[in-house]
């Protein structure tokens, strides 16, 4: 497992990371979330052994990152922020160099190189200097070096940064495929990534953990969870529709958006109101363009949790 105990990092009077503890088990994909400056990257750098903590310690697969750094790092694939590499090398040269450093030789090195090149679709740029590659290709080269030795633990800092939507989908599919037998920690500011690949999410703010839950549990914190949004074909019926919804059992309140020609009904106490609203719409023959059950909005939960911490 990954184990972090009371990790703290101070820069003068600034507490970049303040007494953070967590564990990650095999098969988990942990999303590490937080606003800019919250301490995400600093925490990941300490767990990876990239920087030393002011206090506290971490372990990777039972090896102390501070006391047994070589043993710990052999278990780890790390994609740091910015994916640094040697710009004068080609991806072929760079990945071969990393494979040799990782102790791969002979047939195993060739098999692992072929595997990562295929998985990350690097074949067309293998012999092009890295400094001439697009940001997306450089990011994929960085991810390739992290997985080339097939480590049991992956720490990936913004793995889809700079990728187009198709490339993001491919990397997420790769992460999902690897998740069965690995421990994966992903730092990301892309909230949709949490639902796409993560089994668990930690949110940090001001260097402290403020939430540690499954993505489903987080989304249920949203005030939009089980809300129902109706989009009408004409704004003229908005007032009477809103009035009817306010009188429905289980509806706490409604919010209308005249520009979007829509109304959202919010449930009282998490009640399920979609069936009653659909029946009411049918009886009243409302001019509906769409009726949509909201699962919740992760961005609203994220803002609520982090802003609450910032205001304390």
N, C-alpha and C positions, 0 to 999 in steps of 0.2 A: 504494500500500500504506500501511498504518500501520507506522511504525517508531519504536520506543522504544529509546534507547541510554543505559544506565547511569543510569536515572532514580532519583533519591534525594530524599527529603523528610524534613527534620529539624525537629522542634519542640523546641528546647532540646536536652536529652540524648536525647530519644526519636527513634529512627529509624522513622518510620511506613512509609517505603518505602526499601529498602536495595539500591541498585545493580541495578535490574531492567532487563533488555533482552529484547525480543521483536519480531518482525515478524508482520504479518497480511496475507495476499494476497487479491486479489479471489476471490470464491466461497467464502471461509472464513467459518464462523460460530464464533467463539471464545468459549467459556465461561470466565469468570474467576471462580474459586472460592476460598473461604477462610473460616475462622472469623471471627466478629465481631472487629474490631480488627486484622485481618491486613494491611490496606492496600489492599484492593480499590478502594474508592471514591476514596481519595486518588490511586491510580495513574490511574484513569479521568479524574479531574478534571485531572490534569497533562496527559494525552494530549489532552484536549479543550480545553486552554488556560484552564480555569476557575481553576486556581491555578498558580503558578510553581514549578518544581522548585528544590530547593537546589542540585542539580547534575545534569548530564545533559541530554538534549534529546529531542524527539520530532518526527516529521514526519507529515503527512497528505497523501497523493497528491503527494509531493515537495516540499511547502511546509513550511518550518520553523514550528512552532507558536509558538516564541519570537520569531523574527525576521520572519516573514510571517504574523502572526495573522489578518488579514482574509482573505487568500487561503486559508489552511488551513481557517478556519471556514466558508467558503463551500462546502467539500466535505463538511461534516459535519452530521449530524443528531444531536442530543444530548438524551437523556432523563435528567436528573439525579435523584438520590435525592430522593424526596418530590414530584417533579413540580410545582415552584412555578409559579404563574400569578397572574393578577389576579382575585381572588375576586369583585369587583364586576362584572366583564364576564360576558357569556354566552359559551358556546363559539363561537358564530357570530362575535361581535365579536373574541374573542381570536384565533381562527384567521385571520380576515381581517387583523388587526393583524400577526400573525407573517408572513403571506404578503407583505404590503406591505414589511415590514422585509427580507424575503428577496429583494425585487426582482421579485416576480411581479405582473403587471398584466393587465388586460383578460381575454380569454378563457382564457388560461393559468391565471390565478388562480382563475377560476370552476371550471375543469376540475379543478384540484388540490384545491380545497375540496370539490367533489362527491365526488372519489375518496376522500379520507381520511375524510370523514363516512360514506360508504357502507362502507368497509372496517372501520371501528371502530364502526359502528352507533351513531352519535351523533345520528341524526335526531330522536329523541324528546326530547332535552334541549338542542337547539341554542339555544333562546331562554330557557333557565333560567340564573339566576346560578350561576357556577361554585362559589361558596362554599356553595351549597345542595345540590350534587351529592354522591352517595355517593363513597366512596374509590375504588371501581372505576371509576366514570365519570370522576372527576378524573384517574385514571391513564391512561385512554384518551384524554382530551383532551391530556395531556402527550405521549403517544406520537404523536398526530396532529400536534402542532406539530413534532415531530422529523422527520417524514417528508414534511411538506407541500411542501417544495421538491425532493423526489425526489433526495436527495443520494447520492453514491456510497459514503459511509461513514456507518455508524450506530454510536453508542456508547450503549448502553441499560443503565442502572443499575436492576436489579430491575424489568424491564418488566411482569411479571405480579403484582407485589405488590398485594394487596387485591382481586384478581379472583376470581370464583367459578370452579369447575371448567370450566364451559362457556366462560366468557370467556377463561380461560387457554388452552383448546384453540384458540379463534379467533385469539388473538394469536400462538400458536405456528405456526398455519397461515399467518398473515400473514408471519411471519419466514421461514418456509421458502420462501414464494413470492417474497420479495424477495431471498433469499440467492443466487440464480443470478447476479446481476450487481452485487452489492454486497459490501462488506466490513462485517461485523457483529461487534461485540464486546458480549457480554452479561455483566454481573455478576449473579450469582444465588446464593442459598443453597438453592434448590430443586434437589436433585440429580437428580430425574427430568427436569428441564428439559434437562440436559446430553445425555441420550440422545435426547430428543425433537427438539432443534433444532441441537445443536452438532456440528461436524465435528472439533473440537479442543478440548482443555480445558487450561487452566493453573491449577494450584493454588498459592496463595501462603500462607505462614504466617510470622508475625513479620517481615513486610515483604520476604520473599525468595521467589523461585520455587522450589518443591520438586518440581514435576512439570509436564511439558509433553508431552502425548501425545494420541492419539485417544481418544474414549470407550471404544472396544472394547479398546484396549491397557490402559487403566486398569482396566476391569472384569476383565480377565484377571489382574490382580494380586490379586484377591480370593481368599481361601482357599476360598470357595464356588464358584469357577469349576470347572465340570464335576462338582461334587458332586451327589449324588442324594438327594432327600428322599422318604421313604415315610411316608404317613399310614395307620395301621391302624384298623380298626373297633373293636378291643378292645385295651386295654393289657395283657391277660394274655399276649399273644404277643410283647411287646417283648423280653424277655431272650433267648429262643431266636432271634428274628429278628436281633438285634444280634450274637449269637455267630456265626451263619451268615455275616453280612456281614463280620465281622472275618477270617474264614478265606478270603475270596474274593481271588483274585489281583488286584492293582492297587488294592486298598483300603488306605489308610494307617491310618485310624482311623474310628470311628463315634461319634456323639453322640446320645443319646436324650433326648427330652423327654416325660416321662410325662403332664404336663398336656395337651399337645397330641396325645398319643398318636402321636408321630412319631419317626422315626430319620433322621439324615442321615449318609450314608457319604461320606467325603472321599477323593479319589483321591491316589495316590502319584505325584508328579512330573507332574501334569497329565494323567494317563491318562484315557481315555474308558471309563467303567465302567457306563454306563447299560444297555447291551444285556445284559451279563453279569448285572446285578442283576435286570433284567426276566425273564430266563430262569430265574434262581434262584427268584424269587418265583412264577413259574408252576409250576415243578417241585414246590415245597413247598406250593403252594396257600395262600399267605399271605392273610389277610383284608384286602386292600388297599382303602382308600378312594381313595387317590391315589398316583401315582408321578410325581415331578417332577424334571426335570433343571434344575439351577441354572446360570444363565449367569454369576452373580457378583453381588455386592452393592456398589453404589457407596458407600453410606453407610459400610460397613466399610472400604473402601479409603481413603475420605476421612479417617476417624478415624485409621487406621493411619499415614497419611502425615503428617498435621498434628500428631498426638500425638508422633510420633517427633521432629519438628522442635522441638516445644515442650520436649521432654526433653533436648535437646542443650545 
